[in-house]
């Protein structure tokens, strides 16, 4: 009981006992969602098992073995049983385990799971959010398919489950379990659980704290990992048509618990669907806490005093503004330095470009002066020549006159 609260008995009917009915009607009207992640090698029977679990033929294109990396394919379906609506999202790995180098085969799966957490966190942090109508794509359960080798887990299985056990609810299943005998199957199950425990890998354990399902969940936990067989083919046995796989040596009934654990897996998923979603919310809270702590958000300040989200946001805003101002000043100083360097380079280039021009100008000036000097000398020579010709003419005229007037005396 909470401190300060008293428990009282009503003297008459009030009506708040109808709250569970109101929640049921509201949930039925809104519908439910459930997301399954199927991890396994190509051709191990992921599509067949999902179709067998929900008794619906989910059409899916076959995948190739020659992909260079692991991809994830998500499909969403709307199912209705009685008056209950279920939005089912099935995410399957494509090309898992087909590469030569399998070191990072699990990384795209981890990134996908984190991306769904991040999308939900972004929706939560919006100013105007609509979580009620938001399509929640967080993975609620991971069906990890183990190859029916009968020996031990592969290294890629251990690495993948170890990287995902803190993010999703892992339920290991042995795909195509009808390919090994019952004796080998039981030994294989024990070996798988022993290897998971020795490697510290946590798988989903069906809850036993609820009295209504504690007994059946305790028994079911002993069947882990489930040995499953999936098939949508119907075979006539007697007067009934049943889902089965037909072999030359006999028939394996999918819905017969003596042949495989497919029905047990279906029952456990339906019985503990809400618990799976609750555990997923816990995984999301862990992711959300780490994500907000990286962003600098804290509930308690340096003096162990409560800190409001508004104060944290304001402090981050001031820190961001100061960082922006510092960056702007740094960019401006860098710009000024670049401008100075560019101006110096241009001035130097101008000086280098002007030097040949000045030299050519001086050369032309000297040539012009030399030309003027030569022109002056030629003009003086012409003047002297003209004077000489004039003097010569005068002299010749005088000589001719003298020779005509007195030729004897001249002789």
C-alpha positions as a Markdown table, in Angstrom:
| # | Residue | x | y | z |
|---|---|---|---|---|
| 1 | Unk | 0.0 | 0.0 | 0.0 |
| 2 | Unk | 1.1 | 3.5 | -0.7 |
| 3 | Unk | 1.9 | 5.8 | 2.2 |
| 4 | Unk | -1.1 | 8.0 | 3.1 |
| 5 | Unk | -3.6 | 5.8 | 1.3 |
| 6 | Unk | -6.4 | 4.0 | 3.1 |
| 7 | Unk | -8.4 | 1.0 | 2.0 |
| 8 | Unk | -12.1 | 1.5 | 2.4 |
| 9 | Unk | -15.1 | -0.7 | 1.7 |
| 10 | Unk | -18.0 | 0.7 | -0.3 |
| 11 | Unk | -21.4 | 0.6 | 1.1 |
| 12 | Unk | -23.1 | 0.4 | -2.3 |
| 13 | Unk | -22.2 | -0.1 | -5.9 |
| 14 | Unk | -20.4 | 2.8 | -7.6 |
| 15 | Unk | -19.5 | 1.5 | -11.0 |
| 16 | Unk | -15.7 | 1.8 | -11.5 |
| 17 | Unk | -15.5 | -2.0 | -11.6 |
| 18 | Unk | -16.3 | -1.5 | -15.3 |
| 19 | Unk | -12.8 | -0.1 | -16.0 |
| 20 | Unk | -11.5 | -3.5 | -17.3 |
| 21 | Unk | -14.4 | -3.8 | -19.7 |
| 22 | Unk | -13.7 | -0.2 | -21.0 |
| 23 | Unk | -10.1 | -1.1 | -21.6 |
| 24 | Unk | -11.0 | -4.3 | -23.4 |
| 25 | Unk | -13.4 | -2.4 | -25.7 |
| 26 | Unk | -10.9 | 0.3 | -26.4 |
| 27 | Unk | -8.1 | -2.2 | -27.1 |
| 28 | Unk | -10.4 | -4.3 | -29.4 |
| 29 | Unk | -11.4 | -1.1 | -31.3 |
| 30 | Unk | -7.8 | 0.0 | -31.7 |
| 31 | Unk | -6.4 | -3.4 | -32.4 |
| 32 | Unk | -3.0 | -4.9 | -31.5 |
| 33 | Unk | 0.4 | -5.2 | -33.1 |
| 34 | Unk | 3.0 | -7.9 | -32.9 |
| 35 | Unk | 6.4 | -8.0 | -34.6 |
| 36 | Unk | 8.5 | -11.1 | -35.2 |
| 37 | Unk | 12.1 | -11.3 | -36.3 |
| 38 | Unk | 13.1 | -14.5 | -38.0 |
| 39 | Unk | 16.9 | -15.1 | -38.2 |
| 40 | Unk | 18.2 | -18.1 | -40.0 |
| 41 | Unk | 20.1 | -19.4 | -43.0 |
| 42 | Unk | 18.5 | -19.4 | -46.4 |
| 43 | Unk | 16.1 | -22.3 | -47.0 |
| 44 | Unk | 15.8 | -23.3 | -43.3 |
| 45 | Unk | 12.0 | -22.9 | -43.3 |
| 46 | Unk | 11.4 | -19.4 | -41.9 |
| 47 | Unk | 8.4 | -18.6 | -44.2 |
| 48 | Unk | 6.9 | -22.0 | -43.8 |
| 49 | Unk | 7.0 | -21.8 | -40.0 |
| 50 | Unk | 5.4 | -18.3 | -39.8 |
| 51 | Unk | 2.7 | -19.5 | -42.2 |
| 52 | Unk | 2.1 | -22.6 | -40.0 |
| 53 | Unk | 2.0 | -20.5 | -36.8 |
| 54 | Unk | -0.8 | -18.2 | -38.0 |
| 55 | Unk | -2.5 | -20.7 | -40.4 |
| 56 | Unk | -2.2 | -18.2 | -43.2 |
| 57 | Unk | -0.3 | -18.5 | -46.4 |
| 58 | Unk | 2.0 | -15.5 | -46.4 |
| 59 | Unk | 3.2 | -15.1 | -49.9 |
| 60 | Unk | 7.0 | -14.5 | -50.0 |
| 61 | Unk | 9.4 | -14.5 | -52.9 |
| 62 | Unk | 12.3 | -16.9 | -52.6 |
| 63 | Unk | 15.7 | -15.5 | -51.8 |
| 64 | Unk | 19.0 | -16.2 | -53.5 |
| 65 | Unk | 22.2 | -17.6 | -51.9 |
| 66 | Unk | 24.5 | -15.1 | -53.7 |
| 67 | Unk | 24.0 | -11.9 | -51.8 |
| 68 | Unk | 27.1 | -9.9 | -50.9 |
| 69 | Unk | 25.7 | -8.9 | -47.5 |
| 70 | Unk | 22.9 | -9.7 | -45.1 |
| 71 | Unk | 19.6 | -7.9 | -45.7 |
| 72 | Unk | 16.3 | -7.7 | -43.8 |
| 73 | Unk | 12.9 | -7.9 | -45.4 |
| 74 | Unk | 9.9 | -6.6 | -43.5 |
| 75 | Unk | 6.3 | -7.4 | -44.4 |
| 76 | Unk | 3.2 | -6.2 | -42.5 |
| 77 | Unk | -0.1 | -8.1 | -42.5 |
| 78 | Unk | -3.5 | -7.4 | -40.9 |
| 79 | Unk | -5.1 | -10.5 | -39.4 |
| 80 | Unk | -8.5 | -10.9 | -37.8 |
| 81 | Unk | -9.6 | -13.6 | -35.4 |
| 82 | Unk | -13.2 | -13.3 | -34.1 |
| 83 | Unk | -13.4 | -9.5 | -33.5 |
| 84 | Unk | -9.8 | -9.0 | -32.6 |
| 85 | Unk | -7.5 | -7.3 | -35.1 |
| 86 | Unk | -3.8 | -7.9 | -35.2 |
| 87 | Unk | -1.2 | -6.0 | -37.2 |
| 88 | Unk | 1.5 | -8.6 | -37.7 |
| 89 | Unk | 5.0 | -7.5 | -39.0 |
| 90 | Unk | 7.3 | -10.3 | -40.0 |
| 91 | Unk | 11.0 | -9.4 | -40.5 |
| 92 | Unk | 13.2 | -12.0 | -42.2 |
| 93 | Unk | 16.9 | -12.1 | -42.8 |
| 94 | Unk | 17.9 | -12.6 | -46.4 |
| 95 | Unk | 21.4 | -14.0 | -47.2 |
| 96 | Unk | 22.2 | -14.8 | -43.6 |
| 97 | Unk | 25.2 | -17.2 | -43.4 |
| 98 | Unk | 25.7 | -17.3 | -47.2 |
| 99 | Unk | 28.9 | -15.1 | -47.3 |
| 100 | Unk | 32.4 | -16.4 | -47.2 |
| 101 | Unk | 33.3 | -13.9 | -44.5 |
| 102 | Unk | 30.7 | -14.1 | -41.8 |
| 103 | Unk | 32.4 | -11.9 | -39.2 |
| 104 | Unk | 29.9 | -9.0 | -39.4 |
| 105 | Unk | 26.8 | -10.9 | -40.5 |
| 106 | Unk | 25.0 | -9.9 | -37.4 |
| 107 | Unk | 25.7 | -6.2 | -37.6 |
| 108 | Unk | 22.8 | -5.4 | -40.1 |
| 109 | Unk | 20.4 | -7.1 | -37.7 |
| 110 | Unk | 21.6 | -5.2 | -34.7 |
| 111 | Unk | 21.4 | -1.9 | -36.6 |
| 112 | Unk | 17.8 | -2.7 | -37.7 |
| 113 | Unk | 16.7 | -3.4 | -34.1 |
| 114 | Unk | 18.4 | -0.2 | -32.9 |
| 115 | Unk | 16.7 | 1.7 | -35.8 |
| 116 | Unk | 13.3 | 0.7 | -34.6 |
| 117 | Unk | 14.1 | 1.9 | -31.0 |
| 118 | Unk | 15.4 | 5.1 | -32.4 |
| 119 | Unk | 12.3 | 5.7 | -34.5 |
| 120 | Unk | 10.1 | 5.2 | -31.5 |
| 121 | Unk | 12.3 | 7.5 | -29.4 |
| 122 | Unk | 12.0 | 10.2 | -32.1 |
| 123 | Unk | 8.2 | 9.9 | -32.0 |
| 124 | Unk | 8.2 | 10.2 | -28.2 |
| 125 | Unk | 10.4 | 13.4 | -28.3 |
| 126 | Unk | 8.2 | 15.2 | -30.9 |
| 127 | Unk | 6.3 | 18.3 | -29.8 |
| 128 | Unk | 3.1 | 17.0 | -31.4 |
| 129 | Unk | 3.2 | 13.2 | -31.0 |
| 130 | Unk | 0.6 | 10.5 | -31.7 |
| 131 | Unk | 1.8 | 7.4 | -30.0 |
| 132 | Unk | -1.7 | 6.0 | -29.9 |
| 133 | Unk | -1.9 | 5.7 | -33.7 |
| 134 | Unk | 1.8 | 5.3 | -34.2 |
| 135 | Unk | 2.8 | 2.0 | -35.8 |
| 136 | Unk | 5.2 | 0.4 | -33.3 |
| 137 | Unk | 7.8 | -1.5 | -35.2 |
| 138 | Unk | 9.9 | -2.6 | -32.2 |
| 139 | Unk | 10.8 | -6.3 | -32.4 |
| 140 | Unk | 8.8 | -8.2 | -29.8 |
| 141 | Unk | 10.3 | -11.7 | -30.3 |
| 142 | Unk | 13.2 | -13.1 | -32.3 |
| 143 | Unk | 12.8 | -16.7 | -33.6 |
| 144 | Unk | 16.4 | -17.8 | -34.1 |
| 145 | Unk | 16.6 | -20.8 | -36.4 |
| 146 | Unk | 19.3 | -23.3 | -35.7 |
| 147 | Unk | 20.4 | -25.7 | -38.4 |
| 148 | Unk | 19.6 | -29.3 | -37.6 |
| 149 | Unk | 23.2 | -30.6 | -37.7 |
| 150 | Unk | 22.9 | -32.6 | -34.4 |
| 151 | Unk | 26.3 | -31.4 | -33.3 |
| 152 | Unk | 26.7 | -28.0 | -31.8 |
| 153 | Unk | 26.0 | -24.3 | -32.4 |
| 154 | Unk | 28.0 | -22.5 | -35.1 |
| 155 | Unk | 30.2 | -19.5 | -34.3 |
| 156 | Unk | 27.9 | -17.2 | -36.2 |
| 157 | Unk | 25.0 | -18.4 | -34.0 |
| 158 | Unk | 26.8 | -17.6 | -30.8 |
| 159 | Unk | 27.9 | -14.2 | -32.0 |
| 160 | Unk | 24.5 | -13.2 | -33.3 |
| 161 | Unk | 22.6 | -14.2 | -30.2 |
| 162 | Unk | 25.2 | -12.7 | -27.9 |
| 163 | Unk | 24.8 | -9.3 | -29.7 |
| 164 | Unk | 21.0 | -9.5 | -29.6 |
| 165 | Unk | 20.2 | -10.9 | -26.1 |
| 166 | Unk | 20.1 | -7.5 | -24.5 |
| 167 | Unk | 17.9 | -6.0 | -27.2 |
| 168 | Unk | 15.2 | -8.6 | -28.1 |
| 169 | Unk | 13.5 | -11.7 | -26.7 |
| 170 | Unk | 15.3 | -14.6 | -28.3 |
| 171 | Unk | 13.5 | -17.9 | -28.6 |
| 172 | Unk | 15.8 | -20.6 | -30.2 |
| 173 | Unk | 14.1 | -23.0 | -32.6 |
| 174 | Unk | 15.6 | -26.0 | -34.5 |
| 175 | Unk | 14.4 | -25.6 | -38.1 |
| 176 | Unk | 13.4 | -28.6 | -40.2 |
| 177 | Unk | 13.6 | -30.8 | -37.1 |
| 178 | Unk | 12.2 | -33.8 | -39.0 |
| 179 | Unk | 15.6 | -34.3 | -40.6 |
| 180 | Unk | 17.1 | -35.9 | -37.5 |
| 181 | Unk | 15.9 | -38.7 | -35.3 |
| 182 | Unk | 14.2 | -38.2 | -31.9 |
| 183 | Unk | 17.2 | -39.5 | -30.0 |
| 184 | Unk | 19.5 | -37.2 | -31.8 |
| 185 | Unk | 17.1 | -34.3 | -31.3 |
| 186 | Unk | 16.9 | -34.6 | -27.6 |
| 187 | Unk | 20.7 | -34.8 | -27.3 |
| 188 | Unk | 21.0 | -31.8 | -29.7 |
| 189 | Unk | 18.6 | -29.8 | -27.5 |
| 190 | Unk | 20.7 | -30.5 | -24.3 |
| 191 | Unk | 23.9 | -29.5 | -26.1 |
| 192 | Unk | 22.4 | -26.3 | -27.4 |
| 193 | Unk | 21.1 | -25.2 | -23.9 |
| 194 | Unk | 24.5 | -26.2 | -22.4 |
| 195 | Unk | 26.4 | -24.1 | -25.0 |
| 196 | Unk | 24.1 | -21.1 | -24.5 |
| 197 | Unk | 24.6 | -21.2 | -20.7 |
| 198 | Unk | 28.4 | -21.6 | -20.9 |
| 199 | Unk | 28.6 | -18.7 | -23.3 |
| 200 | Unk | 26.4 | -16.4 | -21.1 |
| 201 | Unk | 23.7 | -16.0 | -23.7 |
| 202 | Unk | 20.3 | -15.1 | -22.3 |
| 203 | Unk | 17.2 | -16.4 | -24.0 |
| 204 | Unk | 13.6 | -15.7 | -23.3 |
| 205 | Unk | 12.2 | -17.8 | -20.4 |
| 206 | Unk | 8.4 | -18.0 | -20.3 |
| 207 | Unk | 7.3 | -16.3 | -17.0 |
| 208 | Unk | 6.2 | -18.5 | -14.1 |
| 209 | Unk | 5.2 | -15.8 | -11.6 |
| 210 | Unk | 1.6 | -15.7 | -12.9 |
| 211 | Unk | -0.5 | -18.4 | -11.3 |
| 212 | Unk | -2.7 | -18.9 | -14.3 |
| 213 | Unk | 0.1 | -19.9 | -16.7 |
| 214 | Unk | 3.0 | -20.8 | -14.3 |
| 215 | Unk | 2.5 | -24.5 | -14.6 |
| 216 | Unk | 2.3 | -24.7 | -18.4 |
| 217 | Unk | 5.1 | -22.2 | -18.8 |
| 218 | Unk | 7.3 | -24.2 | -16.4 |
| 219 | Unk | 6.7 | -27.3 | -18.5 |
| 220 | Unk | 7.3 | -25.5 | -21.8 |
| 221 | Unk | 10.6 | -24.0 | -20.6 |
| 222 | Unk | 11.9 | -27.6 | -20.6 |
| 223 | Unk | 11.2 | -27.9 | -24.3 |
| 224 | Unk | 13.5 | -25.1 | -25.3 |
| 225 | Unk | 14.8 | -25.0 | -28.0 |
| 226 | Unk | 11.6 | -25.8 | -29.9 |
| 227 | Unk | 12.0 | -28.4 | -32.6 |
| 228 | Unk | 9.7 | -27.0 | -35.4 |
| 229 | Unk | 8.4 | -28.2 | -38.7 |
| 230 | Unk | 6.5 | -25.9 | -41.0 |
| 231 | Unk | 4.3 | -26.7 | -44.0 |
| 232 | Unk | 1.2 | -25.3 | -45.8 |
| 233 | Unk | 0.6 | -28.5 | -47.7 |
| 234 | Unk | -2.4 | -30.5 | -46.7 |
| 235 | Unk | -2.4 | -34.3 | -46.8 |
| 236 | Unk | -5.4 | -36.5 | -46.5 |
| 237 | Unk | -5.1 | -38.9 | -43.6 |
| 238 | Unk | -8.2 | -41.0 | -43.1 |
| 239 | Unk | -11.1 | -38.6 | -43.5 |
| 240 | Unk | -9.3 | -35.4 | -42.5 |
| 241 | Unk | -7.0 | -33.0 | -44.3 |
| 242 | Unk | -4.1 | -32.0 | -42.1 |
| 243 | Unk | -1.0 | -29.9 | -42.6 |
| 244 | Unk | 1.9 | -32.2 | -43.0 |
| 245 | Unk | 5.1 | -33.0 | -44.8 |
| 246 | Unk | 5.0 | -36.3 | -46.7 |
| 247 | Unk | 8.1 | -38.4 | -47.2 |
| 248 | Unk | 8.6 | -41.9 | -48.7 |
| 249 | Unk | 9.1 | -43.3 | -45.2 |
| 250 | Unk | 6.0 | -41.6 | -43.6 |
| 251 | Unk | 4.1 | -38.3 | -42.8 |
| 252 | Unk | 5.1 | -35.6 | -40.3 |
| 253 | Unk | 2.1 | -33.8 | -39.0 |
| 254 | Unk | 2.8 | -30.1 | -38.3 |
| 255 | Unk | 0.0 | -29.8 | -35.7 |
| 256 | Unk | 0.9 | -33.1 | -33.9 |
| 257 | Unk | 2.8 | -32.4 | -30.7 |
| 258 | Unk | 4.3 | -35.9 | -30.9 |
| 259 | Unk | 5.9 | -35.1 | -34.2 |
| 260 | Unk | 7.2 | -31.5 | -33.6 |
| 261 | Unk | 6.9 | -28.5 | -31.2 |
| 262 | Unk | 5.2 | -26.1 | -33.7 |
| 263 | Unk | 1.9 | -26.2 | -31.7 |
| 264 | Unk | 3.8 | -25.6 | -28.4 |
| 265 | Unk | 5.5 | -22.6 | -29.9 |
| 266 | Unk | 2.2 | -21.2 | -31.2 |
| 267 | Unk | 0.5 | -21.7 | -27.9 |
| 268 | Unk | 3.3 | -20.0 | -26.0 |
| 269 | Unk | 3.5 | -17.0 | -28.3 |
| 270 | Unk | -0.3 | -16.5 | -28.0 |
| 271 | Unk | -0.3 | -17.0 | -24.2 |
| 272 | Unk | 2.7 | -14.8 | -23.4 |
| 273 | Unk | 2.3 | -12.2 | -26.2 |
| 274 | Unk | 1.7 | -9.4 | -23.7 |
| 275 | Unk | 4.7 | -10.4 | -21.6 |
| 276 | Unk | 6.9 | -10.4 | -24.7 |
| 277 | Unk | 5.7 | -6.8 | -25.4 |
| 278 | Unk | 6.4 | -5.8 | -21.8 |
| 279 | Unk | 9.9 | -7.2 | -22.0 |
| 280 | Unk | 10.4 | -5.3 | -25.2 |
| 281 | Unk | 9.4 | -2.1 | -23.5 |
| 282 | Unk | 12.0 | -2.9 | -20.8 |
| 283 | Unk | 14.7 | -3.3 | -23.5 |
| 284 | Unk | 13.5 | 0.0 | -25.1 |
| 285 | Unk | 13.8 | 1.8 | -21.7 |
| 286 | Unk | 17.4 | 0.6 | -21.5 |
| 287 | Unk | 18.1 | 1.9 | -25.0 |
| 288 | Unk | 16.3 | 5.2 | -24.3 |
| 289 | Unk | 18.3 | 5.7 | -21.1 |
| 290 | Unk | 21.7 | 5.1 | -22.8 |
| 291 | Unk | 20.7 | 7.3 | -25.7 |
| 292 | Unk | 19.6 | 10.3 | -23.5 |
| 293 | Unk | 22.7 | 10.0 | -21.3 |
| 294 | Unk | 24.8 | 10.3 | -24.5 |
| 295 | Unk | 22.9 | 13.4 | -25.3 |
| 296 | Unk | 23.8 | 14.8 | -21.9 |
| 297 | Unk | 20.4 | 14.5 | -20.2 |
| 298 | Unk | 20.5 | 13.7 | -16.5 |
| 299 | Unk | 17.9 | 13.3 | -13.7 |
| 300 | Unk | 20.3 | 14.4 | -11.0 |
| 301 | Unk | 22.7 | 17.4 | -11.1 |
| 302 | Unk | 26.2 | 17.7 | -9.7 |
| 303 | Unk | 24.9 | 18.4 | -6.2 |
| 304 | Unk | 22.6 | 15.4 | -6.3 |
| 305 | Unk | 19.6 | 17.6 | -6.8 |
| 306 | Unk | 16.8 | 16.8 | -9.2 |
| 307 | Unk | 17.2 | 18.4 | -12.6 |
| 308 | Unk | 14.2 | 19.1 | -14.8 |
| 309 | Unk | 14.3 | 18.3 | -18.5 |
| 310 | Unk | 13.7 | 22.0 | -19.3 |
| 311 | Unk | 16.9 | 22.9 | -17.4 |
| 312 | Unk | 18.9 | 20.2 | -19.3 |
| 313 | Unk | 17.5 | 21.4 | -22.6 |
| 314 | Unk | 18.4 | 25.0 | -21.8 |
| 315 | Unk | 21.9 | 24.1 | -20.7 |
| 316 | Unk | 22.4 | 22.1 | -23.9 |
| 317 | Unk | 21.0 | 25.0 | -25.9 |
| 318 | Unk | 23.5 | 27.5 | -24.3 |
| 319 | Unk | 26.3 | 25.0 | -24.8 |
| 320 | Unk | 25.3 | 24.6 | -28.4 |
| 321 | Unk | 25.1 | 28.4 | -28.9 |
| 322 | Unk | 28.6 | 28.9 | -27.4 |
| 323 | Unk | 29.9 | 26.1 | -29.6 |
| 324 | Unk | 28.3 | 27.7 | -32.7 |
| 325 | Unk | 29.8 | 31.1 | -31.8 |
| 326 | Unk | 33.2 | 29.6 | -31.3 |
| 327 | Unk | 33.0 | 27.8 | -34.6 |
| 328 | Unk | 31.8 | 31.0 | -36.4 |
| 329 | Unk | 34.8 | 32.9 | -34.9 |
| 330 | Unk | 37.2 | 30.2 | -35.9 |
| 331 | Unk | 35.7 | 30.1 | -39.4 |
| 332 | Unk | 35.9 | 33.9 | -39.7 |
| 333 | Unk | 39.5 | 34.0 | -38.5 |
| 334 | Unk | 40.3 | 31.3 | -41.0 |
| 335 | Unk | 38.5 | 33.2 | -43.7 |
| 336 | Unk | 40.4 | 36.5 | -42.9 |
| 337 | Unk | 43.7 | 34.6 | -43.0 |
| 338 | Unk | 42.9 | 33.0 | -46.3 |
| 339 | Unk | 41.9 | 36.5 | -47.7 |
| 340 | Unk | 45.2 | 37.9 | -46.6 |
| 341 | Unk | 47.1 | 35.0 | -48.1 |
| 342 | Unk | 45.2 | 35.4 | -51.3 |
| 343 | Unk | 45.8 | 39.2 | -51.4 |
| 344 | Unk | 49.6 | 38.7 | -50.9 |
| 345 | Unk | 49.6 | 36.1 | -53.6 |
| 346 | Unk | 47.8 | 38.4 | -56.0 |
| 347 | Unk | 50.1 | 41.3 | -55.2 |
| 348 | Unk | 53.1 | 39.2 | -55.8 |
| 349 | Unk | 51.6 | 37.9 | -59.1 |
| 350 | Unk | 50.9 | 41.5 | -60.2 |
| 351 | Unk | 54.5 | 42.5 | -59.5 |
| 352 | Unk | 55.9 | 39.5 | -61.4 |
| 353 | Unk | 53.5 | 40.2 | -64.3 |
| 354 | Unk | 54.4 | 44.0 | -64.4 |
| 355 | Unk | 58.2 | 43.5 | -64.5 |
| 356 | Unk | 58.4 | 42.4 | -68.2 |
| 357 | Unk | 56.0 | 45.2 | -69.2 |
| 358 | Unk | 58.2 | 47.8 | -67.6 |
| 359 | Unk | 61.3 | 46.4 | -69.2 |
| 360 | Unk | 59.7 | 46.4 | -72.6 |
| 361 | Unk | 58.6 | 50.0 | -72.1 |
| 362 | Unk | 62.1 | 51.1 | -71.2 |
| 363 | Unk | 63.4 | 49.3 | -74.3 |
| 364 | Unk | 60.9 | 51.1 | -76.5 |
| 365 | Unk | 61.8 | 54.4 | -74.9 |
| 366 | Unk | 65.5 | 53.8 | -75.6 |
| 367 | Unk | 64.8 | 52.8 | -79.2 |
| 368 | Unk | 62.7 | 56.0 | -79.6 |
| 369 | Unk | 65.5 | 58.2 | -78.2 |
| 370 | Unk | 68.0 | 56.5 | -80.4 |
| 371 | Unk | 65.7 | 57.0 | -83.4 |
| 372 | Unk | 65.4 | 60.7 | -82.5 |
| 373 | Unk | 69.2 | 61.0 | -82.3 |
| 374 | Unk | 69.6 | 59.3 | -85.7 |
| 375 | Unk | 66.9 | 61.5 | -87.2 |
| 376 | Unk | 68.7 | 64.6 | -85.8 |
| 377 | Unk | 72.0 | 63.6 | -87.2 |
| 378 | Unk | 70.5 | 62.8 | -90.6 |
| 379 | Unk | 68.8 | 66.2 | -90.6 |
| 380 | Unk | 72.2 | 67.9 | -89.8 |
| 381 | Unk | 73.8 | 66.0 | -92.6 |
| 382 | Unk | 71.1 | 67.0 | -95.0 |
| 383 | Unk | 71.5 | 70.6 | -94.0 |
| 384 | Unk | 75.3 | 70.5 | -94.4 |
| 385 | Unk | 74.9 | 68.7 | -97.7 |
| 386 | Unk | 72.5 | 71.5 | -98.9 |
| 387 | Unk | 74.9 | 74.2 | -97.7 |
| 388 | Unk | 77.7 | 72.4 | -99.5 |
| 389 | Unk | 75.7 | 72.0 | -102.7 |
| 390 | Unk | 74.8 | 75.7 | -102.5 |
| 391 | Unk | 78.4 | 76.8 | -101.9 |
| 392 | Unk | 79.5 | 74.5 | -104.7 |
| 393 | Unk | 77.0 | 76.1 | -107.0 |
| 394 | Unk | 78.1 | 79.6 | -106.1 |
| 395 | Unk | 81.8 | 78.7 | -106.5 |
| 396 | Unk | 81.1 | 77.1 | -109.9 |
| 397 | Unk | 79.2 | 80.2 | -111.1 |
| 398 | Unk | 81.9 | 82.5 | -110.0 |
| 399 | Unk | 84.5 | 80.4 | -111.8 |
| 400 | Unk | 82.5 | 80.3 | -115.0 |
| 401 | Unk | 82.1 | 84.1 | -115.0 |
| 402 | Unk | 85.8 | 84.7 | -114.4 |
| 403 | Unk | 86.8 | 82.3 | -117.2 |
| 404 | Unk | 84.5 | 84.1 | -119.7 |
| 405 | Unk | 85.7 | 87.7 | -118.9 |
| 406 | Unk | 89.4 | 87.1 | -118.9 |
| 407 | Unk | 90.5 | 83.7 | -120.1 |
| 408 | Unk | 94.2 | 84.7 | -120.7 |
| 409 | Unk | 94.9 | 86.1 | -117.5 |
| 410 | Unk | 93.1 | 83.3 | -115.9 |
| 411 | Unk | 95.4 | 80.8 | -117.6 |
